[in-house]
Amino acid sequence: EYFPDPVVFAIFNDVAILKTDPLNVPIMPIGISQPVVVGGPLMVIGYGLDENQELGVLKAGISSVETVTENHVIGPPFDGSNVNPCNGDSGGPAVQDFTTAEGFSYSAIVGVVSTGTVSGCTDGD
């Protein structure tokens, strides 16, 4: 069931949890102990379409956090200098780096990639 949000033109409830057998990969924490930094860098990661319209290659890109609402971490519209998630990237992590008061740095998942602002995927998206 989807619930449109007229403020950010987004759809809610497009996330699922999949339980797997243990995987041999590092675990990344979920960022719940620190607020998301508006204006700070945001890495989006996914296996979506590339500039050749092919799926399945893991790619990551850096954007920034433009707005944080109760339900969304929003990056700026794609303008060629940041990244634009493409079809198939949905469900991937959105990651931000943090530093504790003691000086310990870590990366944490702050959101789930949902949509981009430009349709069609070209080099640089």
N, CA, C and O of each residue as an XYZ file, in Angstrom:
500
protein
N       0.850     -1.175      0.000
C       0.000      0.000      0.000
C       0.897      1.239      0.000
O       1.840      1.310      0.788
N       0.626      2.200     -0.854
C       1.450      3.388     -0.994
C       0.693      4.621     -0.530
O      -0.519      4.723     -0.716
N       1.411      5.552      0.071
C       0.836      6.799      0.535
C       1.640      7.952     -0.037
O       2.767      8.181      0.401
N       1.094      8.693     -1.011
C       1.841      9.814     -1.582
C       1.998     10.953     -0.571
O       1.089     11.212      0.218
N       3.123     11.617     -0.595
C       3.407     12.778      0.241
C       3.466     13.990     -0.673
O       4.429     14.133     -1.425
N       2.460     14.877     -0.635
C       2.430     16.006     -1.568
C       3.532     17.025     -1.327
O       3.823     17.824     -2.217
N       4.156     17.023     -0.149
C       5.207     18.001      0.141
C       6.488     17.657     -0.608
O       7.114     18.547     -1.186
N       6.893     16.396     -0.614
C       8.143     15.998     -1.274
C       7.879     15.128     -2.503
O       8.817     14.579     -3.082
N       6.622     14.998     -2.904
C       6.240     14.222     -4.081
C       6.852     12.827     -4.030
O       7.489     12.383     -4.985
N       6.653     12.143     -2.909
C       7.249     10.825     -2.711
C       6.164      9.816     -2.348
O       5.038     10.179     -2.011
N       6.529      8.570     -2.426
C       5.617      7.486     -2.086
C       6.189      6.750     -0.877
O       7.371      6.408     -0.841
N       5.326      6.514      0.113
C       5.747      5.800      1.310
C       5.568      4.304      1.134
O       4.873      3.847      0.227
N       6.202      3.557      2.008
C       6.059      2.111      2.092
C       6.593      1.405      0.858
O       5.965      0.467      0.366
N       7.727      1.834      0.356
C       8.348      1.127     -0.768
C       9.610      0.410     -0.303
O      10.572      0.276     -1.059
N       9.601     -0.051      0.953
C      10.745     -0.744      1.538
C      10.297     -2.127      1.997
O       9.188     -2.297      2.505
N      11.163     -3.101      1.812
C      10.896     -4.448      2.302
C      12.126     -4.950      3.044
O      13.242     -4.505      2.777
N      11.926     -5.858      3.957
C      13.033     -6.485      4.687
C      13.120     -7.926      4.232
O      12.123     -8.647      4.219
N      14.320     -8.341      3.859
C      14.549     -9.691      3.385
C      15.501    -10.369      4.354
O      16.613     -9.885      4.565
N      15.092    -11.467      4.940
C      15.935    -12.214      5.865
C      16.749    -13.216      5.065
O      16.194    -13.967      4.262
N      18.060    -13.236      5.276
C      18.947    -14.140      4.547
C      19.730    -14.999      5.525
O      19.742    -14.743      6.729
N      20.375    -16.010      4.997
C      21.356    -16.728      5.790
C      22.527    -15.790      6.015
O      22.667    -14.812      5.280
N      23.373    -16.048      7.003
C      24.515    -15.159      7.234
C      25.340    -14.957      5.959
O      25.621    -15.903      5.225
N      25.714    -13.716      5.722
C      26.513    -13.371      4.558
C      27.929    -13.044      4.993
O      28.142    -12.570      6.109
N      28.874    -13.286      4.143
C      30.272    -13.010      4.462
C      30.649    -11.608      3.975
O      31.533    -11.442      3.135
N      29.965    -10.614      4.517
C      30.233     -9.226      4.161
C      30.247     -8.380      5.434
O      29.614     -8.740      6.426
N      30.960     -7.265      5.408
C      30.950     -6.395      6.590
C      29.558     -5.815      6.847
O      28.772     -5.627      5.918
N      29.272     -5.542      8.086
C      27.984     -4.969      8.475
C      28.168     -3.472      8.694
O      29.127     -3.050      9.339
N      27.252     -2.673      8.159
C      27.289     -1.229      8.351
C      26.180     -0.846      9.321
O      25.049     -1.311      9.179
N      26.489     -0.001     10.306
C      25.443      0.385     11.262
C      24.390      1.293     10.625
O      24.629      1.929      9.599
N      23.231      1.333     11.259
C      22.176      2.273     10.878
C      22.371      3.517     11.728
O      22.525      3.424     12.945
N      22.364      4.679     11.091
C      22.649      5.936     11.791
C      21.469      6.424     12.608
O      20.646      7.195     12.115
N      21.380      5.987     13.841
C      20.287      6.437     14.700
C      20.775      7.265     15.882
O      19.967      7.908     16.553
N      22.065      7.264     16.150
C      22.562      7.994     17.317
C      23.051      9.396     16.977
O      23.373     10.171     17.878
N      23.110      9.733     15.693
C      23.539     11.057     15.255
C      22.522     11.600     14.269
O      21.966     10.831     13.485
N      22.261     12.903     14.282
C      21.354     13.454     13.266
C      22.029     13.499     11.897
O      23.246     13.659     11.802
N      21.240     13.360     10.852
C      21.749     13.505      9.488
C      22.178     14.953      9.310
O      21.468     15.870      9.724
N      23.343     15.164      8.693
C      23.906     16.504      8.543
C      23.425     17.123      7.231
O      23.829     16.692      6.151
N      22.559     18.136      7.330
C      22.105     18.859      6.144
C      23.302     19.602      5.558
O      24.041     20.269      6.282
N      23.489     19.484      4.251
C      24.635     20.083      3.581
C      25.838     19.165      3.523
O      26.780     19.411      2.770
N      25.807     18.100      4.320
C      26.909     17.146      4.334
C      26.825     16.187      3.164
O      25.772     16.061      2.539
N      27.927     15.507      2.860
C      27.926     14.555      1.748
C      27.034     13.353      2.038
O      26.867     12.941      3.186
N      26.470     12.805      0.972
C      25.609     11.636      1.047
C      26.002     10.695     -0.080
O      25.972     11.077     -1.250
N      26.369      9.470      0.264
C      26.722      8.479     -0.748
C      25.504      7.611     -1.025
O      24.881      7.087     -0.101
N      25.168      7.461     -2.309
C      24.085      6.565     -2.710
C      24.698      5.396     -3.476
O      25.592      5.580     -4.302
N      24.207      4.197     -3.191
C      24.808      2.979     -3.723
C      23.707      2.113     -4.324
O      22.633      1.980     -3.737
N      23.969      1.518     -5.502
C      22.963      0.655     -6.095
C      23.465     -0.115     -7.298
O      24.547      0.146     -7.823
N      22.655     -1.067     -7.719
C      22.936     -1.916     -8.875
C      22.067     -1.526    -10.065
O      21.815     -2.364    -10.932
N      21.605     -0.291    -10.132
C      20.660      0.137    -11.151
C      21.268      0.322    -12.526
O      22.441      0.036    -12.763
N      20.415      0.820    -13.438
C      20.833      1.048    -14.821
C      22.033      1.970    -14.893
O      22.148      2.933    -14.135
N      22.929      1.655    -15.825
C      24.065      2.540    -16.063
C      23.850      3.303    -17.364
O      22.767      3.247    -17.946
N      24.875      4.015    -17.822
C      24.752      4.819    -19.040
C      24.490      3.973    -20.290
O      24.068      4.501    -21.318
N      24.745      2.640    -20.201
C      24.470      1.730    -21.313
C      23.140      1.002    -21.140
O      22.836      0.065    -21.878
N      22.348      1.441    -20.156
C      21.052      0.841    -19.851
C      21.180     -0.616    -19.424
O      20.298     -1.427    -19.710
N      22.278     -0.956    -18.739
C      22.508     -2.306    -18.233
C      22.452     -2.305    -16.714
O      22.886     -1.351    -16.068
N      21.910     -3.393    -16.143
C      21.788     -3.575    -14.700
C      22.893     -4.463    -14.169
O      23.544     -5.185    -14.925
N      23.100     -4.406    -12.860
C      23.891     -5.423    -12.199
C      25.298     -5.055    -11.803
O      25.988     -5.879    -11.203
N      25.761     -3.851    -12.109
C      27.095     -3.440    -11.695
C      26.939     -2.483    -10.521
O      26.272     -1.455    -10.635
N      27.554     -2.825     -9.397
C      27.461     -1.975     -8.212
C      28.181     -0.657     -8.460
O      29.356     -0.635     -8.825
N      27.459      0.438     -8.258
C      28.031      1.773     -8.415
C      27.645      2.618     -7.223
O      26.633      2.377     -6.565
N      28.473      3.615     -6.959
C      28.203      4.550     -5.869
C      28.520      5.952     -6.353
O      29.357      6.146     -7.235
N      27.852      6.911     -5.776
C      28.108      8.304     -6.124
C      27.869      9.186     -4.920
O      27.167      8.809     -3.981
N      28.464     10.371     -4.959
C      28.347     11.311     -3.851
C      27.452     12.475     -4.255
O      27.618     13.073     -5.319
N      26.517     12.775     -3.394
C      25.673     13.943     -3.530
C      25.755     14.680     -2.201
O      26.770     14.593     -1.509
N      24.725     15.389     -1.844
C      24.672     16.050     -0.546
C      23.251     15.967     -0.016
O      22.317     15.646     -0.750
N      23.106     16.255      1.243
C      21.786     16.267      1.864
C      21.252     17.692      1.747
O      21.861     18.641      2.241
N      20.100     17.825      1.081
C      19.492     19.148      0.928
C      18.458     19.416      2.016
O      18.379     20.522      2.551
N      17.664     18.392      2.341
C      16.582     18.546      3.306
C      16.401     17.235      4.060
O      16.602     16.153      3.508
N      16.022     17.346      5.322
C      15.643     16.170      6.105
C      14.255     16.438      6.664
O      14.029     17.449      7.327
N      13.324     15.522      6.391
C      11.985     15.618      6.959
C      11.804     14.449      7.916
O      12.722     13.654      8.120
N      10.636     14.353      8.488
C      10.340     13.250      9.395
C      10.487     11.905      8.696
O      10.826     10.907      9.331
N      10.233     11.874      7.383
C      10.221     10.618      6.649
C      11.262     10.499      5.545
O      11.388      9.426      4.956
N      12.010     11.549      5.240
C      12.893     11.525      4.080
C      14.225     12.220      4.336
O      14.307     13.200      5.077
N      15.256     11.689      3.706
C      16.529     12.373      3.540
C      16.581     12.703      2.053
O      16.613     11.796      1.221
N      16.590     13.982      1.710
C      16.422     14.399      0.323
C      17.701     15.054     -0.185
O      18.240     15.967      0.440
N      18.175     14.570     -1.334
C      19.308     15.188     -2.005
C      18.811     16.240     -2.980
O      17.611     16.339     -3.234
N      19.725     17.023     -3.524
C      19.320     18.061     -4.480
C      18.932     17.443     -5.821
O      19.312     16.309     -6.114
N      18.175     18.183     -6.639
C      17.868     17.700     -7.990
C      19.154     17.469     -8.778
O      20.137     18.185     -8.589
N      19.147     16.469     -9.660
C      20.326     16.157    -10.464
C      20.616     17.296    -11.429
O      19.738     17.724    -12.179
N      21.860     17.788    -11.406
C      22.263     18.878    -12.304
C      23.563     18.573    -13.040
O      24.144     19.454    -13.674
N      24.018     17.315    -12.955
C      25.260     16.935    -13.614
C      26.476     16.999    -12.706
O      27.516     16.427    -13.030
N      26.364     17.694    -11.560
C      27.511     17.783    -10.650
C      27.337     16.874     -9.433
O      28.248     16.748     -8.616
N      26.181     16.249     -9.314
C      25.942     15.319     -8.220
C      25.509     13.979     -8.838
O      25.877     13.685     -9.976
N      24.752     13.183     -8.122
C      24.339     11.884     -8.658
C      22.826     11.792     -8.749
O      22.101     12.479     -8.031
N      22.366     10.935     -9.640
C      20.943     10.698     -9.830
C      20.701      9.195     -9.784
O      21.128      8.483    -10.693
N      20.024      8.691     -8.747
C      19.716      7.261     -8.748
C      18.910      6.880     -9.983
O      18.045      7.636    -10.424
N      19.196      5.716    -10.533
C      18.526      5.242    -11.744
C      17.659      4.035    -11.413
O      17.727      3.495    -10.308
N      16.838      3.614    -12.381
C      15.986      2.443    -12.174
C      16.831      1.263    -11.734
O      17.840      0.942    -12.363
N      16.421      0.621    -10.660
C      17.148     -0.520    -10.119
C      18.012     -0.173     -8.922
O      18.462     -1.071     -8.211
N      18.256      1.122     -8.679
C      19.029      1.532     -7.503
C      18.176      1.540     -6.237
O      18.706      1.516     -5.127
N      16.860      1.574     -6.406
C      15.956      1.606     -5.251
C      16.250      0.449     -4.312
O      16.462     -0.686     -4.738
N      16.257      0.761     -3.043
C      16.517     -0.254     -2.021
C      17.956     -0.268     -1.557
O      18.271     -0.861     -0.525
N      18.837      0.382     -2.311
C      20.240      0.467     -1.895
C      20.408      1.443     -0.743
O      19.495      2.216     -0.451
N      21.554      1.421     -0.089
C      21.754      2.313      1.053
C      22.123      3.734      0.646
O      22.767      3.966     -0.377
N      21.692      4.676      1.482
C      22.169      6.061      1.439
C      23.007      6.221      2.706
O      22.514      5.988      3.811
N      24.258      6.613      2.551
C      25.234      6.551      3.639
C      25.829      7.925      3.918
O      26.112      8.693      2.998
N      26.012      8.221      5.198
C      26.690      9.462      5.581
C      27.785      9.117      6.593
O      27.660      8.157      7.353
N      28.859      9.911      6.593
C      29.968      9.723      7.534
C      29.752     10.586      8.765
O      29.238     11.702      8.678
N      30.152     10.054      9.913
C      29.995     10.741     11.188
C      31.297     10.674     11.971
O      32.132      9.802     11.728
N      31.466     11.593     12.908
C      32.589     11.577     13.843
C      32.031     11.760     15.239
O      31.273     12.697     15.491
N      32.401     10.871     16.150
C      31.925     10.968     17.527
C      32.686     12.072     18.260
O      33.684     12.588     17.756
N      32.209     12.426     19.449
C      32.866     13.434     20.277
C      34.291     13.009     20.637
O      35.150     13.853     20.892
N      34.534     11.701     20.655
C      35.867     11.177     20.974
C      36.781     11.139     19.758
O      37.947     10.759     19.872
N      36.266     11.530     18.590
C      37.085     11.567     17.387
C      37.044     10.306     16.545
O      37.805     10.184     15.585
N      36.164      9.358     16.886
C      36.037      8.123     16.117
C      35.154      8.384     14.902
O      34.035      8.877     15.042
N      35.654      8.055     13.704
C      34.887      8.252     12.474
C      34.273      6.937     12.016
O      34.895      5.879     12.117
N      33.052      7.014     11.513
C      32.382      5.822     11.002
C      31.349      6.229      9.956
O      30.912      7.379      9.912
N      30.968      5.274      9.119
C      29.903      5.474      8.135
C      28.666      4.743      8.617
O      28.757      3.680      9.232
N      27.494      5.330      8.330
C      26.246      4.702      8.750
C      25.179      4.911      7.683
O      25.178      5.910      6.964
N      24.279      3.953      7.601
C      23.148      4.058      6.681
C      22.139      5.026      7.286
O      21.698      4.846      8.421
N      21.774      6.059      6.517
C      20.808      7.050      6.989
C      19.510      7.021      6.196
O      18.567      7.745      6.516
N      19.458      6.189      5.168
C      18.253      6.113      4.367
C      18.341      5.000      3.349
O      19.353      4.308      3.236
N      17.261      4.845      2.615
C      17.160      3.851      1.556
C      16.911      4.596      0.255
O      15.998      5.418      0.174
N      17.717      4.314     -0.763
C      17.555      4.982     -2.056
C      16.170      4.648     -2.601
O      15.756      3.489     -2.606
N      15.459      5.678     -3.060
C      14.112      5.459     -3.556
C      13.932      5.948     -4.984
O      13.411      5.209     -5.820
N      14.346      7.167     -5.285
C      14.089      7.708     -6.613
C      15.074      8.816     -6.954
O      15.659      9.444     -6.071
N      15.244      9.043     -8.246
C      16.035     10.169     -8.717
C      15.123     11.272     -9.192
O      13.902     11.162     -9.079
N      15.701     12.344     -9.727
C      14.898     13.463    -10.190
C      14.890     13.595    -11.695
O      14.150     14.417    -12.236
N      15.707     12.792    -12.396
C      15.779     12.836    -13.856
C      15.497     11.430    -14.371
O      16.100     10.469    -13.894
N      14.593     11.296    -15.337
C      14.339      9.975    -15.893
C      15.373      9.681    -16.972
O      15.933     10.594    -17.578
N      15.617      8.398    -17.202
C      16.657      8.007    -18.139
C      18.015      8.135    -17.474
O      18.252      9.073    -16.713
N      18.883      7.219    -17.750
C      20.178      7.218    -17.081
C      21.285      7.432    -18.109
O      21.394      6.696    -19.090
N      22.089      8.437    -17.866
C      23.182      8.761    -18.761
C      24.482      8.759    -17.988
O      24.476      8.603    -16.767
N      25.587      8.929    -18.672
C      26.884      8.968    -18.028
C      26.877     10.056    -16.956
O      26.543     11.206    -17.239
N      27.240      9.699    -15.742
C      27.267     10.646    -14.643
C      26.090     10.528    -13.689
O      26.148     11.038    -12.570
N      25.009      9.855    -14.121
C      23.886      9.650    -13.212
C      24.256      8.633    -12.162
O      23.442      8.317    -11.295
